[in-house]
Amino acid sequence: MATRMMLFAVAALLTPPLAAASLPDPTALPKSLSSAVAGTAPEETGLAWVRVNGRHSIAWYGGTTVKLGDQVEGGRVTAIREDHIVISGKGGRRTVYLLDHTIRTQSRAQRPPAR
């Protein structure tokens, strides 16, 4: 009986654990972010989230973080609000909303007169 227990203990020490081999790598990128899995870099469009904190507000737009004054798609981020960001440029002003995935554009000619 003691010999059998000793053989079992030695076999257990020499056999690699199967559960550890099947665990995912905790340092690997998620499949949704891995360009090797998709074949190309992931395309993020639209506004994913915002963090409003006065002049230190940031948002996730177009696959990267943006803050007030950053250049984005031919314009600058001029406002970050709870549910949208505003991008102003030569072509006018665009408002990009969270969860809506639509962009509302207001050209310079359509702006109401300044008071």
C-alpha positions as CSV (number, residue, x, y, z in Angstrom):
1,M,0.0,0.0,0.0
2,A,2.8,2.4,0.9
3,T,4.6,1.6,-2.4
4,R,1.4,2.3,-4.3
5,M,1.0,5.7,-2.6
6,M,4.7,6.5,-3.3
7,L,4.2,5.7,-7.0
8,F,1.1,7.8,-7.1
9,A,2.9,10.7,-5.5
10,V,5.8,10.5,-7.9
11,A,3.5,10.2,-10.9
12,A,1.6,13.3,-9.7
13,L,4.8,15.3,-9.4
14,L,6.1,14.3,-12.9
15,T,2.8,14.9,-14.7
16,P,2.1,18.5,-15.7
17,P,-1.2,19.8,-14.5
18,L,-3.7,19.8,-17.3
19,A,-5.8,22.7,-15.9
20,A,-2.9,25.1,-16.0
21,A,-2.1,24.3,-19.6
22,S,-5.7,25.2,-20.6
23,L,-5.9,28.5,-18.8
24,P,-5.7,31.7,-21.0
25,D,-2.6,34.0,-20.8
26,P,-3.6,36.8,-18.4
27,T,-1.1,39.2,-20.2
28,A,-2.5,38.6,-23.7
29,L,-4.7,41.2,-25.4
30,P,-8.4,40.4,-25.7
31,K,-9.3,38.8,-29.0
32,S,-11.3,41.9,-29.9
33,L,-8.2,44.1,-29.6
34,S,-5.7,41.7,-31.1
35,S,-4.7,42.7,-34.6
36,A,-3.2,39.3,-35.2
37,V,-6.6,37.6,-34.7
38,A,-8.6,40.0,-36.8
39,G,-5.9,40.4,-39.5
40,T,-6.1,44.2,-39.3
41,A,-6.2,46.8,-36.6
42,P,-9.6,47.2,-35.0
43,E,-11.8,50.0,-36.3
44,E,-13.5,52.0,-33.6
45,T,-15.9,54.6,-34.8
46,G,-18.1,56.8,-32.9
47,L,-18.1,57.9,-29.3
48,A,-17.7,55.1,-26.8
49,W,-17.5,56.9,-23.5
50,V,-16.8,60.3,-21.8
51,R,-15.5,61.4,-18.5
52,V,-16.5,64.9,-17.6
53,N,-14.1,66.7,-15.3
54,G,-14.0,70.4,-16.3
55,R,-10.9,71.3,-18.3
56,H,-9.6,67.7,-17.7
57,S,-12.5,66.0,-19.5
58,I,-11.6,63.2,-21.8
59,A,-13.5,60.9,-24.3
60,W,-12.9,57.8,-26.3
61,Y,-13.6,58.7,-29.9
62,G,-12.4,56.9,-33.0
63,G,-10.4,54.4,-31.1
64,T,-8.3,56.8,-29.0
65,T,-8.7,59.1,-26.1
66,V,-9.3,62.8,-26.9
67,K,-9.3,65.9,-24.7
68,L,-10.3,69.5,-25.2
69,G,-8.3,71.1,-28.0
70,D,-7.1,67.8,-29.6
71,Q,-7.2,67.6,-33.4
72,V,-9.7,65.0,-34.7
73,E,-10.7,64.4,-38.3
74,G,-9.9,67.9,-39.6
75,G,-11.2,69.8,-36.6
76,R,-10.6,70.3,-32.9
77,V,-12.5,69.0,-29.9
78,T,-14.2,72.1,-28.5
79,A,-16.6,70.6,-26.0
80,I,-17.0,67.4,-24.0
81,R,-20.4,66.9,-22.4
82,E,-22.0,64.0,-20.6
83,D,-23.6,62.5,-23.7
84,H,-21.7,64.1,-26.6
85,I,-18.5,65.8,-27.9
86,V,-18.3,68.8,-30.3
87,I,-15.7,68.9,-33.1
88,S,-15.3,72.3,-34.8
89,G,-13.4,73.0,-38.0
90,K,-13.4,74.7,-41.3
91,G,-16.4,72.7,-42.5
92,G,-18.5,73.7,-39.5
93,R,-19.4,72.1,-36.2
94,R,-20.1,68.4,-35.7
95,T,-21.8,66.9,-32.6
96,V,-21.1,63.2,-31.9
97,Y,-23.5,61.6,-29.4
98,L,-23.0,58.5,-27.2
99,L,-25.0,55.4,-28.1
100,D,-26.7,57.3,-31.0
101,H,-23.9,56.7,-33.6
102,T,-25.1,59.6,-35.6
103,I,-23.2,62.8,-36.3
104,R,-25.1,66.0,-36.5
105,T,-23.3,68.6,-38.6
106,Q,-23.9,72.3,-38.6
107,S,-22.0,74.2,-41.3
108,R,-20.8,77.7,-40.6
109,A,-23.5,79.2,-43.0
110,Q,-26.3,77.6,-40.9
111,R,-25.2,79.0,-37.6
112,P,-27.6,81.4,-35.9
113,P,-26.3,85.0,-35.8
114,A,-24.3,86.0,-32.7
115,R,-26.0,88.2,-30.2
